[in-house]
Every structure is written in structure tokens, then in C-alpha cells.
Amino acid sequence: MVKEIEFGGEVRPVKYGWNALATFGDLSGTGLNDLDKFETEMHFSDVLYLIYAGLKEGARADGKDFDLTVQDVGDFLDTESDKIQEFLDVFTSQMPEQKKMTAP
């Protein structure tokens, strides 16, 4: 299910599922067995990659063009860091087998 989050001056679709996890894994080098480490070992880059992956998959699922980079996500977070928890809440709601994640 695609959710929407206002981020970077636009309302953007966000979706987490296998495609987003694959994108996140490719960017971060994280595998399925590593996901439980996020409770204690989430790095700054992990936050960027997770948000990026959800935005990329949300755009694809919604049939929208996606032209953001990981660096764009970081630039938006420079002024919208309060959105991190919102993205993590969407991730948690769409990946129910995972423990609830909280912002670092």
C-alpha cells in the first residue's frame, strides 16, 4: 500500500516491500539477516538509504517519475529531520514482521 508523505516541498508516495528492501540492500550491503540490527546499529547512511528506497518504490508503484538521488534525500533531511520518524513508521507499518523501529 502506497502512503504519502510531504517531503522536499512535495507530497511524495512511499512504499516499502520487497523491491524497496532490495534497493536498500543494494545500497547498504544489508541482507535479510541484518535487519534485526537496526534497533541498535542503524547508521546515518542507513536512514538515507531506507528513505530513498521507500520513495523510489513509492514512485514506481504510483506510476510517477523518480529523479531524486540519495544526496537529495540528505539535503531534504537537513531541514526536515523530523520526517525520519514518519518514514520509519511507514516502514514498520508495511513490514509488520519487523520490530517497531525508532529514529536514532
Order of alpha helices (4+ residues) and beta strands (2+ residues): beta-beta-alpha-alpha-alpha-alpha-alpha
